[in-house]
Every structure is written in structure tokens, then in C-alpha cells.
Amino acid sequence: MIRMMIIMGMLLMLQGCVLTKLVSVPMRVTGAVISIIPVAGNTIHDGIDSAADVVDDVPI
């Protein structure tokens, strides 16, 4: 019982970090793939990267 409560407590402490990473990592990978496009790729990548930074800063 105590072990389960410790595990639940650890999960509650880590949930904000894990949730934001689950959202921002696919955004960053998509931005990296899009940056291959010759003309507009870097602009789109910068926009996606700044949006991922905002998601990382969300205080969950």
C-alpha cells in the first residue's frame, strides 16, 4: 500500500513535465522535418519551435 502511494506521488509530481514533453517533442520533430523545404522551411520551423517553447513553459 505504501509503495503504491509513493509511486502515485511520484507520478503526480512528474505529470506536468511529461505532459508538456509529450506535446512539444512531436511539434519540434515536425518543425525539423519541415525545415527541409527550401524557401519557407526555416520560417515555419521557427514558428513551430517558438510555439513548442510556449507549451514547455505552461505551468501544469
Buried (B, 14 or more C-beta within 10 A) or exposed (E): EEEEEEEEEEEEEEEEEEEBBEEBEEBBEBBEEBBEEEEEBBEBBEEBBEBBEEBBEEEE
